Amino acid sequence: MSGEFDHVVWRSPKGEVLACVEKIKVMRENLEELRQMAQDALEDALLMGGDERQVRQVLHDLVDGLTNPYPEEQ
């Protein structure tokens, strides 16, 4: 299965390459699902007369507002 995120080299916070095939598969699938949901939300907003720039900004803000429930130990 080839996808949009296959080229991404996933790394740990220390910069080490993540090599676990299952972890990479889960991350790729999650991103593909998010992309499709965001695409659907954009299309719905446009069909309802929404402003594309505003919808894109809201989606961007949504991602920026995500919190890490697993902060790195100092």
PDB file of N, H, CA, C and O in Angstrom:
ATOM      1  N   MET A   1       0.842  -1.183   0.000  1.00  0.00           N
ATOM      2  CA  MET A   1       0.000   0.000   0.000  1.00  0.00           C
ATOM      3  C   MET A   1       0.888   1.247   0.000  1.00  0.00           C
ATOM      4  O   MET A   1       1.691   1.436   0.914  1.00  0.00           O
ATOM      5  N   SER A   2       0.753   2.069  -0.985  1.00  0.00           N
ATOM      6  H   SER A   2       0.101   1.916  -1.728  1.00  0.00           H
ATOM      7  CA  SER A   2       1.540   3.286  -1.098  1.00  0.00           C
ATOM      8  C   SER A   2       0.658   4.477  -0.766  1.00  0.00           C
ATOM      9  O   SER A   2      -0.484   4.562  -1.219  1.00  0.00           O
ATOM     10  N   GLY A   3       1.190   5.387   0.021  1.00  0.00           N
ATOM     11  H   GLY A   3       2.117   5.318   0.389  1.00  0.00           H
ATOM     12  CA  GLY A   3       0.385   6.525   0.426  1.00  0.00           C
ATOM     13  C   GLY A   3       1.180   7.804   0.459  1.00  0.00           C
ATOM     14  O   GLY A   3       2.387   7.826   0.220  1.00  0.00           O
ATOM     15  N   GLU A   4       0.468   8.865   0.762  1.00  0.00           N
ATOM     16  H   GLU A   4      -0.513   8.846   0.956  1.00  0.00           H
ATOM     17  CA  GLU A   4       1.034  10.208   0.776  1.00  0.00           C
ATOM     18  C   GLU A   4       2.126  10.377   1.831  1.00  0.00           C
ATOM     19  O   GLU A   4       3.007  11.222   1.677  1.00  0.00           O
ATOM     20  N   PHE A   5       2.077   9.584   2.898  1.00  0.00           N
ATOM     21  H   PHE A   5       1.361   8.898   3.023  1.00  0.00           H
ATOM     22  CA  PHE A   5       3.006   9.771   4.007  1.00  0.00           C
ATOM     23  C   PHE A   5       4.105   8.713   4.061  1.00  0.00           C
ATOM     24  O   PHE A   5       4.831   8.621   5.050  1.00  0.00           O
ATOM     25  N   ASP A   6       4.228   7.913   2.998  1.00  0.00           N
ATOM     26  H   ASP A   6       3.638   7.987   2.194  1.00  0.00           H
ATOM     27  CA  ASP A   6       5.235   6.848   2.970  1.00  0.00           C
ATOM     28  C   ASP A   6       6.661   7.387   2.999  1.00  0.00           C
ATOM     29  O   ASP A   6       7.568   6.696   3.463  1.00  0.00           O
ATOM     30  N   HIS A   7       6.873   8.589   2.519  1.00  0.00           N
ATOM     31  H   HIS A   7       6.137   9.151   2.142  1.00  0.00           H
ATOM     32  CA  HIS A   7       8.223   9.157   2.443  1.00  0.00           C
ATOM     33  C   HIS A   7       8.719   9.705   3.781  1.00  0.00           C
ATOM     34  O   HIS A   7       9.903  10.005   3.930  1.00  0.00           O
ATOM     35  N   VAL A   8       7.816   9.834   4.749  1.00  0.00           N
ATOM     36  H   VAL A   8       6.853   9.590   4.628  1.00  0.00           H
ATOM     37  CA  VAL A   8       8.188  10.428   6.033  1.00  0.00           C
ATOM     38  C   VAL A   8       9.089   9.464   6.803  1.00  0.00           C
ATOM     39  O   VAL A   8       8.769   8.286   6.960  1.00  0.00           O
ATOM     40  N   VAL A   9      10.216   9.983   7.277  1.00  0.00           N
ATOM     41  H   VAL A   9      10.477  10.940   7.149  1.00  0.00           H
ATOM     42  CA  VAL A   9      11.104   9.213   8.145  1.00  0.00           C
ATOM     43  C   VAL A   9      10.785   9.643   9.576  1.00  0.00           C
ATOM     44  O   VAL A   9      11.122  10.752   9.991  1.00  0.00           O
ATOM     45  N   TRP A  10      10.138   8.763  10.318  1.00  0.00           N
ATOM     46  H   TRP A  10       9.863   7.862   9.982  1.00  0.00           H
ATOM     47  CA  TRP A  10       9.715   9.086  11.681  1.00  0.00           C
ATOM     48  C   TRP A  10      10.899   8.989  12.628  1.00  0.00           C
ATOM     49  O   TRP A  10      11.716   8.072  12.534  1.00  0.00           O
ATOM     50  N   ARG A  11      10.981   9.949  13.543  1.00  0.00           N
ATOM     51  H   ARG A  11      10.318  10.693  13.619  1.00  0.00           H
ATOM     52  CA  ARG A  11      12.102  10.015  14.477  1.00  0.00           C
ATOM     53  C   ARG A  11      11.605  10.166  15.911  1.00  0.00           C
ATOM     54  O   ARG A  11      10.508  10.665  16.161  1.00  0.00           O
ATOM     55  N   SER A  12      12.432   9.726  16.830  1.00  0.00           N
ATOM     56  H   SER A  12      13.323   9.320  16.627  1.00  0.00           H
ATOM     57  CA  SER A  12      12.166   9.908  18.255  1.00  0.00           C
ATOM     58  C   SER A  12      12.529  11.345  18.622  1.00  0.00           C
ATOM     59  O   SER A  12      13.149  12.046  17.822  1.00  0.00           O
ATOM     60  N   PRO A  13      12.147  11.797  19.832  1.00  0.00           N
ATOM     61  CA  PRO A  13      12.552  13.143  20.252  1.00  0.00           C
ATOM     62  C   PRO A  13      14.071  13.335  20.262  1.00  0.00           C
ATOM     63  O   PRO A  13      14.556  14.463  20.174  1.00  0.00           O
ATOM     64  N   LYS A  14      14.814  12.241  20.368  1.00  0.00           N
ATOM     65  H   LYS A  14      14.420  11.325  20.439  1.00  0.00           H
ATOM     66  CA  LYS A  14      16.282  12.322  20.362  1.00  0.00           C
ATOM     67  C   LYS A  14      16.858  12.265  18.952  1.00  0.00           C
ATOM     68  O   LYS A  14      18.075  12.327  18.773  1.00  0.00           O
ATOM     69  N   GLY A  15      15.986  12.149  17.949  1.00  0.00           N
ATOM     70  H   GLY A  15      14.998  12.099  18.094  1.00  0.00           H
ATOM     71  CA  GLY A  15      16.437  12.137  16.565  1.00  0.00           C
ATOM     72  C   GLY A  15      16.700  10.761  15.992  1.00  0.00           C
ATOM     73  O   GLY A  15      17.089  10.632  14.831  1.00  0.00           O
ATOM     74  N   GLU A  16      16.491   9.737  16.794  1.00  0.00           N
ATOM     75  H   GLU A  16      16.176   9.843  17.737  1.00  0.00           H
ATOM     76  CA  GLU A  16      16.717   8.373  16.313  1.00  0.00           C
ATOM     77  C   GLU A  16      15.589   7.963  15.380  1.00  0.00           C
ATOM     78  O   GLU A  16      14.429   8.299  15.618  1.00  0.00           O
ATOM     79  N   VAL A  17      15.918   7.248  14.334  1.00  0.00           N
ATOM     80  H   VAL A  17      16.860   6.974  14.141  1.00  0.00           H
ATOM     81  CA  VAL A  17      14.920   6.786  13.371  1.00  0.00           C
ATOM     82  C   VAL A  17      14.079   5.684  14.003  1.00  0.00           C
ATOM     83  O   VAL A  17      14.614   4.743  14.588  1.00  0.00           O
ATOM     84  N   LEU A  18      12.759   5.806  13.881  1.00  0.00           N
ATOM     85  H   LEU A  18      12.324   6.570  13.405  1.00  0.00           H
ATOM     86  CA  LEU A  18      11.859   4.753  14.343  1.00  0.00           C
ATOM     87  C   LEU A  18      11.772   3.700  13.254  1.00  0.00           C
ATOM     88  O   LEU A  18      11.461   4.012  12.105  1.00  0.00           O
ATOM     89  N   ALA A  19      12.043   2.464  13.610  1.00  0.00           N
ATOM     90  H   ALA A  19      12.296   2.210  14.544  1.00  0.00           H
ATOM     91  CA  ALA A  19      12.107   1.408  12.605  1.00  0.00           C
ATOM     92  C   ALA A  19      11.018   0.354  12.757  1.00  0.00           C
ATOM     93  O   ALA A  19      10.906  -0.535  11.912  1.00  0.00           O
ATOM     94  N   CYS A  20      10.216   0.432  13.813  1.00  0.00           N
ATOM     95  H   CYS A  20      10.308   1.154  14.499  1.00  0.00           H
ATOM     96  CA  CYS A  20       9.180  -0.573  14.030  1.00  0.00           C
ATOM     97  C   CYS A  20       8.109  -0.447  12.948  1.00  0.00           C
ATOM     98  O   CYS A  20       7.445   0.584  12.836  1.00  0.00           O
ATOM     99  N   VAL A  21       7.951  -1.493  12.163  1.00  0.00           N
ATOM    100  H   VAL A  21       8.490  -2.330  12.254  1.00  0.00           H
ATOM    101  CA  VAL A  21       7.017  -1.481  11.036  1.00  0.00           C
ATOM    102  C   VAL A  21       5.594  -1.212  11.497  1.00  0.00           C
ATOM    103  O   VAL A  21       4.871  -0.457  10.848  1.00  0.00           O
ATOM    104  N   GLU A  22       5.180  -1.811  12.599  1.00  0.00           N
ATOM    105  H   GLU A  22       5.768  -2.424  13.127  1.00  0.00           H
ATOM    106  CA  GLU A  22       3.811  -1.618  13.084  1.00  0.00           C
ATOM    107  C   GLU A  22       3.573  -0.185  13.546  1.00  0.00           C
ATOM    108  O   GLU A  22       2.511   0.375  13.276  1.00  0.00           O
ATOM    109  N   LYS A  23       4.540   0.420  14.237  1.00  0.00           N
ATOM    110  H   LYS A  23       5.403  -0.035  14.456  1.00  0.00           H
ATOM    111  CA  LYS A  23       4.397   1.811  14.680  1.00  0.00           C
ATOM    112  C   LYS A  23       4.270   2.736  13.475  1.00  0.00           C
ATOM    113  O   LYS A  23       3.417   3.624  13.454  1.00  0.00           O
ATOM    114  N   ILE A  24       5.114   2.526  12.482  1.00  0.00           N
ATOM    115  H   ILE A  24       5.807   1.805  12.499  1.00  0.00           H
ATOM    116  CA  ILE A  24       5.089   3.351  11.272  1.00  0.00           C
ATOM    117  C   ILE A  24       3.761   3.178  10.548  1.00  0.00           C
ATOM    118  O   ILE A  24       3.192   4.151  10.052  1.00  0.00           O
ATOM    119  N   LYS A  25       3.268   1.954  10.486  1.00  0.00           N
ATOM    120  H   LYS A  25       3.730   1.164  10.889  1.00  0.00           H
ATOM    121  CA  LYS A  25       1.986   1.678   9.835  1.00  0.00           C
ATOM    122  C   LYS A  25       0.853   2.410  10.542  1.00  0.00           C
ATOM    123  O   LYS A  25       0.002   3.008   9.885  1.00  0.00           O
ATOM    124  N   VAL A  26       0.830   2.371  11.877  1.00  0.00           N
ATOM    125  H   VAL A  26       1.522   1.884  12.411  1.00  0.00           H
ATOM    126  CA  VAL A  26      -0.220   3.047  12.646  1.00  0.00           C
ATOM    127  C   VAL A  26      -0.155   4.552  12.424  1.00  0.00           C
ATOM    128  O   VAL A  26      -1.187   5.188  12.212  1.00  0.00           O
ATOM    129  N   MET A  27       1.047   5.133  12.470  1.00  0.00           N
ATOM    130  H   MET A  27       1.885   4.616  12.642  1.00  0.00           H
ATOM    131  CA  MET A  27       1.171   6.580  12.268  1.00  0.00           C
ATOM    132  C   MET A  27       0.720   6.974  10.866  1.00  0.00           C
ATOM    133  O   MET A  27       0.027   7.977  10.696  1.00  0.00           O
ATOM    134  N   ARG A  28       1.109   6.193   9.865  1.00  0.00           N
ATOM    135  H   ARG A  28       1.672   5.378  10.003  1.00  0.00           H
ATOM    136  CA  ARG A  28       0.703   6.481   8.487  1.00  0.00           C
ATOM    137  C   ARG A  28      -0.814   6.403   8.341  1.00  0.00           C
ATOM    138  O   ARG A  28      -1.426   7.282   7.734  1.00  0.00           O
ATOM    139  N   GLU A  29      -1.418   5.361   8.893  1.00  0.00           N
ATOM    140  H   GLU A  29      -0.921   4.648   9.387  1.00  0.00           H
ATOM    141  CA  GLU A  29      -2.872   5.211   8.805  1.00  0.00           C
ATOM    142  C   GLU A  29      -3.591   6.342   9.526  1.00  0.00           C
ATOM    143  O   GLU A  29      -4.595   6.853   9.030  1.00  0.00           O
ATOM    144  N   ASN A  30      -3.086   6.740  10.695  1.00  0.00           N
ATOM    145  H   ASN A  30      -2.270   6.325  11.098  1.00  0.00           H
ATOM    146  CA  ASN A  30      -3.695   7.850  11.425  1.00  0.00           C
ATOM    147  C   ASN A  30      -3.654   9.135  10.607  1.00  0.00           C
ATOM    148  O   ASN A  30      -4.643   9.865  10.547  1.00  0.00           O
ATOM    149  N   LEU A  31      -2.515   9.414   9.978  1.00  0.00           N
ATOM    150  H   LEU A  31      -1.712   8.821  10.028  1.00  0.00           H
ATOM    151  CA  LEU A  31      -2.401  10.628   9.170  1.00  0.00           C
ATOM    152  C   LEU A  31      -3.301  10.582   7.944  1.00  0.00           C
ATOM    153  O   LEU A  31      -3.887  11.596   7.565  1.00  0.00           O
ATOM    154  N   GLU A  32      -3.415   9.424   7.329  1.00  0.00           N
ATOM    155  H   GLU A  32      -2.940   8.600   7.638  1.00  0.00           H
ATOM    156  CA  GLU A  32      -4.298   9.295   6.170  1.00  0.00           C
ATOM    157  C   GLU A  32      -5.754   9.524   6.570  1.00  0.00           C
ATOM    158  O   GLU A  32      -6.508  10.155   5.830  1.00  0.00           O
ATOM    159  N   GLU A  33      -6.152   9.013   7.742  1.00  0.00           N
ATOM    160  H   GLU A  33      -5.539   8.501   8.343  1.00  0.00           H
ATOM    161  CA  GLU A  33      -7.512   9.246   8.236  1.00  0.00           C
ATOM    162  C   GLU A  33      -7.741  10.720   8.537  1.00  0.00           C
ATOM    163  O   GLU A  33      -8.776  11.279   8.176  1.00  0.00           O
ATOM    164  N   LEU A  34      -6.769  11.354   9.203  1.00  0.00           N
ATOM    165  H   LEU A  34      -5.927  10.900   9.496  1.00  0.00           H
ATOM    166  CA  LEU A  34      -6.892  12.783   9.505  1.00  0.00           C
ATOM    167  C   LEU A  34      -6.987  13.617   8.237  1.00  0.00           C
ATOM    168  O   LEU A  34      -7.784  14.551   8.158  1.00  0.00           O
ATOM    169  N   ARG A  35      -6.171  13.276   7.244  1.00  0.00           N
ATOM    170  H   ARG A  35      -5.523  12.517   7.308  1.00  0.00           H
ATOM    171  CA  ARG A  35      -6.200  14.018   5.991  1.00  0.00           C
ATOM    172  C   ARG A  35      -7.571  13.918   5.342  1.00  0.00           C
ATOM    173  O   ARG A  35      -8.103  14.918   4.860  1.00  0.00           O
ATOM    174  N   GLN A  36      -8.145  12.725   5.327  1.00  0.00           N
ATOM    175  H   GLN A  36      -7.713  11.913   5.719  1.00  0.00           H
ATOM    176  CA  GLN A  36      -9.455  12.547   4.710  1.00  0.00           C
ATOM    177  C   GLN A  36     -10.538  13.296   5.485  1.00  0.00           C
ATOM    178  O   GLN A  36     -11.434  13.888   4.884  1.00  0.00           O
ATOM    179  N   MET A  37     -10.458  13.271   6.815  1.00  0.00           N
ATOM    180  H   MET A  37      -9.730  12.790   7.304  1.00  0.00           H
ATOM    181  CA  MET A  37     -11.437  14.007   7.618  1.00  0.00           C
ATOM    182  C   MET A  37     -11.324  15.510   7.382  1.00  0.00           C
ATOM    183  O   MET A  37     -12.334  16.204   7.267  1.00  0.00           O
ATOM    184  N   ALA A  38     -10.083  16.011   7.311  1.00  0.00           N
ATOM    185  H   ALA A  38      -9.262  15.447   7.404  1.00  0.00           H
ATOM    186  CA  ALA A  38      -9.877  17.435   7.054  1.00  0.00           C
ATOM    187  C   ALA A  38     -10.363  17.805   5.656  1.00  0.00           C
ATOM    188  O   ALA A  38     -10.958  18.867   5.468  1.00  0.00           O
ATOM    189  N   GLN A  39     -10.114  16.940   4.677  1.00  0.00           N
ATOM    190  H   GLN A  39      -9.631  16.078   4.830  1.00  0.00           H
ATOM    191  CA  GLN A  39     -10.588  17.180   3.310  1.00  0.00           C
ATOM    192  C   GLN A  39     -12.106  17.240   3.279  1.00  0.00           C
ATOM    193  O   GLN A  39     -12.686  18.119   2.640  1.00  0.00           O
ATOM    194  N   ASP A  40     -12.751  16.304   3.970  1.00  0.00           N
ATOM    195  H   ASP A  40     -12.281  15.590   4.489  1.00  0.00           H
ATOM    196  CA  ASP A  40     -14.215  16.289   4.025  1.00  0.00           C
ATOM    197  C   ASP A  40     -14.751  17.557   4.684  1.00  0.00           C
ATOM    198  O   ASP A  40     -15.732  18.135   4.217  1.00  0.00           O
ATOM    199  N   ALA A  41     -14.107  17.989   5.774  1.00  0.00           N
ATOM    200  H   ALA A  41     -13.310  17.519   6.154  1.00  0.00           H
ATOM    201  CA  ALA A  41     -14.542  19.201   6.469  1.00  0.00           C
ATOM    202  C   ALA A  41     -14.394  20.425   5.570  1.00  0.00           C
ATOM    203  O   ALA A  41     -15.271  21.289   5.542  1.00  0.00           O
ATOM    204  N   LEU A  42     -13.283  20.497   4.834  1.00  0.00           N
ATOM    205  H   LEU A  42     -12.571  19.795   4.856  1.00  0.00           H
ATOM    206  CA  LEU A  42     -13.072  21.612   3.908  1.00  0.00           C
ATOM    207  C   LEU A  42     -14.138  21.616   2.820  1.00  0.00           C
ATOM    208  O   LEU A  42     -14.732  22.654   2.529  1.00  0.00           O
ATOM    209  N   GLU A  43     -14.375  20.464   2.226  1.00  0.00           N
ATOM    210  H   GLU A  43     -13.893  19.621   2.462  1.00  0.00           H
ATOM    211  CA  GLU A  43     -15.375  20.381   1.157  1.00  0.00           C
ATOM    212  C   GLU A  43     -16.766  20.738   1.663  1.00  0.00           C
ATOM    213  O   GLU A  43     -17.505  21.454   0.987  1.00  0.00           O
ATOM    214  N   ASP A  44     -17.132  20.246   2.846  1.00  0.00           N
ATOM    215  H   ASP A  44     -16.531  19.664   3.395  1.00  0.00           H
ATOM    216  CA  ASP A  44     -18.440  20.583   3.414  1.00  0.00           C
ATOM    217  C   ASP A  44     -18.568  22.084   3.625  1.00  0.00           C
ATOM    218  O   ASP A  44     -19.589  22.683   3.288  1.00  0.00           O
ATOM    219  N   ALA A  45     -17.522  22.687   4.186  1.00  0.00           N
ATOM    220  H   ALA A  45     -16.693  22.200   4.460  1.00  0.00           H
ATOM    221  CA  ALA A  45     -17.560  24.128   4.442  1.00  0.00           C
ATOM    222  C   ALA A  45     -17.706  24.914   3.147  1.00  0.00           C
ATOM    223  O   ALA A  45     -18.471  25.876   3.084  1.00  0.00           O
ATOM    224  N   LEU A  46     -16.975  24.506   2.112  1.00  0.00           N
ATOM    225  H   LEU A  46     -16.354  23.724   2.163  1.00  0.00           H
ATOM    226  CA  LEU A  46     -17.061  25.206   0.831  1.00  0.00           C
ATOM    227  C   LEU A  46     -18.438  25.050   0.209  1.00  0.00           C
ATOM    228  O   LEU A  46     -18.984  26.005  -0.344  1.00  0.00           O
ATOM    229  N   LEU A  47     -19.004  23.848   0.296  1.00  0.00           N
ATOM    230  H   LEU A  47     -18.561  23.073   0.745  1.00  0.00           H
ATOM    231  CA  LEU A  47     -20.348  23.624  -0.248  1.00  0.00           C
ATOM    232  C   LEU A  47     -21.402  24.450   0.479  1.00  0.00           C
ATOM    233  O   LEU A  47     -22.429  24.805  -0.099  1.00  0.00           O
ATOM    234  N   MET A  48     -21.143  24.756   1.757  1.00  0.00           N
ATOM    235  H   MET A  48     -20.308  24.468   2.227  1.00  0.00           H
ATOM    236  CA  MET A  48     -22.090  25.556   2.540  1.00  0.00           C
ATOM    237  C   MET A  48     -21.797  27.047   2.440  1.00  0.00           C
ATOM    238  O   MET A  48     -22.427  27.851   3.126  1.00  0.00           O
ATOM    239  N   GLY A  49     -20.837  27.422   1.583  1.00  0.00           N
ATOM    240  H   GLY A  49     -20.325  26.769   1.026  1.00  0.00           H
ATOM    241  CA  GLY A  49     -20.542  28.831   1.367  1.00  0.00           C
ATOM    242  C   GLY A  49     -19.461  29.397   2.257  1.00  0.00           C
ATOM    243  O   GLY A  49     -19.282  30.614   2.310  1.00  0.00           O
ATOM    244  N   GLY A  50     -18.733  28.537   2.962  1.00  0.00           N
ATOM    245  H   GLY A  50     -18.878  27.549   2.919  1.00  0.00           H
ATOM    246  CA  GLY A  50     -17.666  29.009   3.842  1.00  0.00           C
ATOM    247  C   GLY A  50     -16.463  29.509   3.066  1.00  0.00           C
ATOM    248  O   GLY A  50     -16.281  29.195   1.889  1.00  0.00           O
ATOM    249  N   ASP A  51     -15.644  30.298   3.754  1.00  0.00           N
ATOM    250  H   ASP A  51     -15.792  30.553   4.710  1.00  0.00           H
ATOM    251  CA  ASP A  51     -14.431  30.861   3.163  1.00  0.00           C
ATOM    252  C   ASP A  51     -13.284  29.865   3.308  1.00  0.00           C
ATOM    253  O   ASP A  51     -12.970  29.429   4.416  1.00  0.00           O
ATOM    254  N   GLU A  52     -12.665  29.507   2.192  1.00  0.00           N
ATOM    255  H   GLU A  52     -12.921  29.861   1.292  1.00  0.00           H
ATOM    256  CA  GLU A  52     -11.595  28.507   2.206  1.00  0.00           C
ATOM    257  C   GLU A  52     -10.447  28.900   3.124  1.00  0.00           C
ATOM    258  O   GLU A  52      -9.967  28.074   3.900  1.00  0.00           O
ATOM    259  N   ARG A  53     -10.002  30.151   3.047  1.00  0.00           N
ATOM    260  H   ARG A  53     -10.392  30.822   2.417  1.00  0.00           H
ATOM    261  CA  ARG A  53      -8.881  30.579   3.890  1.00  0.00           C
ATOM    262  C   ARG A  53      -9.207  30.444   5.369  1.00  0.00           C
ATOM    263  O   ARG A  53      -8.367  30.028   6.166  1.00  0.00           O
ATOM    264  N   GLN A  54     -10.449  30.802   5.730  1.00  0.00           N
ATOM    265  H   GLN A  54     -11.132  31.139   5.083  1.00  0.00           H
ATOM    266  CA  GLN A  54     -10.837  30.703   7.132  1.00  0.00           C
ATOM    267  C   GLN A  54     -10.863  29.245   7.597  1.00  0.00           C
ATOM    268  O   GLN A  54     -10.389  28.932   8.689  1.00  0.00           O
ATOM    269  N   VAL A  55     -11.412  28.363   6.774  1.00  0.00           N
ATOM    270  H   VAL A  55     -11.796  28.618   5.887  1.00  0.00           H
ATOM    271  CA  VAL A  55     -11.472  26.945   7.138  1.00  0.00           C
ATOM    272  C   VAL A  55     -10.061  26.383   7.300  1.00  0.00           C
ATOM    273  O   VAL A  55      -9.782  25.657   8.254  1.00  0.00           O
ATOM    274  N   ARG A  56      -9.179  26.722   6.368  1.00  0.00           N
ATOM    275  H   ARG A  56      -9.406  27.311   5.593  1.00  0.00           H
ATOM    276  CA  ARG A  56      -7.796  26.245   6.477  1.00  0.00           C
ATOM    277  C   ARG A  56      -7.136  26.770   7.754  1.00  0.00           C
ATOM    278  O   ARG A  56      -6.393  26.041   8.411  1.00  0.00           O
ATOM    279  N   GLN A  57      -7.402  28.024   8.107  1.00  0.00           N
ATOM    280  H   GLN A  57      -8.005  28.616   7.573  1.00  0.00           H
ATOM    281  CA  GLN A  57      -6.822  28.596   9.325  1.00  0.00           C
ATOM    282  C   GLN A  57      -7.363  27.893  10.565  1.00  0.00           C
ATOM    283  O   GLN A  57      -6.614  27.619  11.503  1.00  0.00           O
ATOM    284  N   VAL A  58      -8.658  27.603  10.570  1.00  0.00           N
ATOM    285  H   VAL A  58      -9.266  27.825   9.808  1.00  0.00           H
ATOM    286  CA  VAL A  58      -9.254  26.898  11.710  1.00  0.00           C
ATOM    287  C   VAL A  58      -8.644  25.501  11.853  1.00  0.00           C
ATOM    288  O   VAL A  58      -8.338  25.069  12.964  1.00  0.00           O
ATOM    289  N   LEU A  59      -8.467  24.799  10.738  1.00  0.00           N
ATOM    290  H   LEU A  59      -8.716  25.149   9.835  1.00  0.00           H
ATOM    291  CA  LEU A  59      -7.841  23.474  10.788  1.00  0.00           C
ATOM    292  C   LEU A  59      -6.398  23.578  11.290  1.00  0.00           C
ATOM    293  O   LEU A  59      -5.949  22.750  12.083  1.00  0.00           O
ATOM    294  N   HIS A  60      -5.686  24.590  10.827  1.00  0.00           N
ATOM    295  H   HIS A  60      -6.050  25.262  10.183  1.00  0.00           H
ATOM    296  CA  HIS A  60      -4.310  24.815  11.282  1.00  0.00           C
ATOM    297  C   HIS A  60      -4.290  25.085  12.788  1.00  0.00           C
ATOM    298  O   HIS A  60      -3.472  24.523  13.516  1.00  0.00           O
ATOM    299  N   ASP A  61      -5.198  25.951  13.247  1.00  0.00           N
ATOM    300  H   ASP A  61      -5.862  26.408  12.656  1.00  0.00           H
ATOM    301  CA  ASP A  61      -5.282  26.275  14.670  1.00  0.00           C
ATOM    302  C   ASP A  61      -5.634  25.042  15.498  1.00  0.00           C
ATOM    303  O   ASP A  61      -5.150  24.874  16.617  1.00  0.00           O
ATOM    304  N   LEU A  62      -6.477  24.189  14.939  1.00  0.00           N
ATOM    305  H   LEU A  62      -6.871  24.325  14.030  1.00  0.00           H
ATOM    306  CA  LEU A  62      -6.861  22.960  15.627  1.00  0.00           C
ATOM    307  C   LEU A  62      -5.629  22.089  15.884  1.00  0.00           C
ATOM    308  O   LEU A  62      -5.448  21.575  16.988  1.00  0.00           O
ATOM    309  N   VAL A  63      -4.799  21.929  14.880  1.00  0.00           N
ATOM    310  H   VAL A  63      -4.946  22.347  13.984  1.00  0.00           H
ATOM    311  CA  VAL A  63      -3.576  21.129  15.038  1.00  0.00           C
ATOM    312  C   VAL A  63      -2.622  21.812  16.020  1.00  0.00           C
ATOM    313  O   VAL A  63      -2.038  21.149  16.878  1.00  0.00           O
ATOM    314  N   ASP A  64      -2.461  23.119  15.901  1.00  0.00           N
ATOM    315  H   ASP A  64      -2.935  23.658  15.205  1.00  0.00           H
ATOM    316  CA  ASP A  64      -1.573  23.843  16.810  1.00  0.00           C
ATOM    317  C   ASP A  64      -2.039  23.743  18.259  1.00  0.00           C
ATOM    318  O   ASP A  64      -1.225  23.839  19.178  1.00  0.00           O
ATOM    319  N   GLY A  65      -3.339  23.553  18.471  1.00  0.00           N
ATOM    320  H   GLY A  65      -4.000  23.475  17.725  1.00  0.00           H
ATOM    321  CA  GLY A  65      -3.891  23.489  19.817  1.00  0.00           C
ATOM    322  C   GLY A  65      -3.852  22.111  20.461  1.00  0.00           C
ATOM    323  O   GLY A  65      -4.253  21.954  21.614  1.00  0.00           O
ATOM    324  N   LEU A  66      -3.373  21.116  19.730  1.00  0.00           N
ATOM    325  H   LEU A  66      -3.047  21.243  18.793  1.00  0.00           H
ATOM    326  CA  LEU A  66      -3.281  19.776  20.306  1.00  0.00           C
ATOM    327  C   LEU A  66      -2.280  19.777  21.456  1.00  0.00           C
ATOM    328  O   LEU A  66      -1.246  20.443  21.390  1.00  0.00           O
ATOM    329  N   THR A  67      -2.595  19.024  22.512  1.00  0.00           N
ATOM    330  H   THR A  67      -3.434  18.483  22.566  1.00  0.00           H
ATOM    331  CA  THR A  67      -1.693  18.947  23.652  1.00  0.00           C
ATOM    332  C   THR A  67      -1.045  17.574  23.724  1.00  0.00           C
ATOM    333  O   THR A  67      -1.656  16.565  23.373  1.00  0.00           O
ATOM    334  N   ASN A  68       0.169  17.552  24.171  1.00  0.00           N
ATOM    335  H   ASN A  68       0.666  18.372  24.455  1.00  0.00           H
ATOM    336  CA  ASN A  68       0.920  16.315  24.333  1.00  0.00           C
ATOM    337  C   ASN A  68       0.636  15.761  25.726  1.00  0.00           C
ATOM    338  O   ASN A  68       1.062  16.351  26.718  1.00  0.00           O
ATOM    339  N   PRO A  69      -0.082  14.628  25.818  1.00  0.00           N
ATOM    340  CA  PRO A  69      -0.356  14.066  27.137  1.00  0.00           C
ATOM    341  C   PRO A  69       0.839  13.293  27.704  1.00  0.00           C
ATOM    342  O   PRO A  69       0.781  12.800  28.830  1.00  0.00           O
ATOM    343  N   TYR A  70       1.908  13.190  26.933  1.00  0.00           N
ATOM    344  H   TYR A  70       1.955  13.591  26.018  1.00  0.00           H
ATOM    345  CA  TYR A  70       3.099  12.444  27.343  1.00  0.00           C
ATOM    346  C   TYR A  70       4.339  13.328  27.248  1.00  0.00           C
ATOM    347  O   TYR A  70       5.225  13.057  26.438  1.00  0.00           O
ATOM    348  N   PRO A  71       4.417  14.380  28.061  1.00  0.00           N
ATOM    349  CA  PRO A  71       5.569  15.280  27.944  1.00  0.00           C
ATOM    350  C   PRO A  71       6.868  14.547  28.271  1.00  0.00           C
ATOM    351  O   PRO A  71       6.902  13.618  29.077  1.00  0.00           O
ATOM    352  N   GLU A  72       7.934  15.001  27.614  1.00  0.00           N
ATOM    353  H   GLU A  72       7.906  15.756  26.959  1.00  0.00           H
ATOM    354  CA  GLU A  72       9.251  14.405  27.847  1.00  0.00           C
ATOM    355  C   GLU A  72       9.687  14.669  29.277  1.00  0.00           C
ATOM    356  O   GLU A  72       9.429  15.736  29.834  1.00  0.00           O
ATOM    357  N   GLU A  73      10.348  13.687  29.860  1.00  0.00           N
ATOM    358  H   GLU A  73      10.557  12.820  29.407  1.00  0.00           H
ATOM    359  CA  GLU A  73      10.898  13.868  31.194  1.00  0.00           C
ATOM    360  C   GLU A  73      12.153  14.717  31.093  1.00  0.00           C
ATOM    361  O   GLU A  73      12.975  14.533  30.195  1.00  0.00           O
ATOM    362  N   GLN A  74      12.284  15.629  32.007  1.00  0.00           N
ATOM    363  H   GLN A  74      11.616  15.778  32.736  1.00  0.00           H
ATOM    364  CA  GLN A  74      13.440  16.533  32.011  1.00  0.00           C
ATOM    365  C   GLN A  74      14.621  15.893  32.689  1.00  0.00           C
ATOM    366  O   GLN A  74      15.684  16.506  32.786  1.00  0.00           O
TER     367      GLN A  74
END
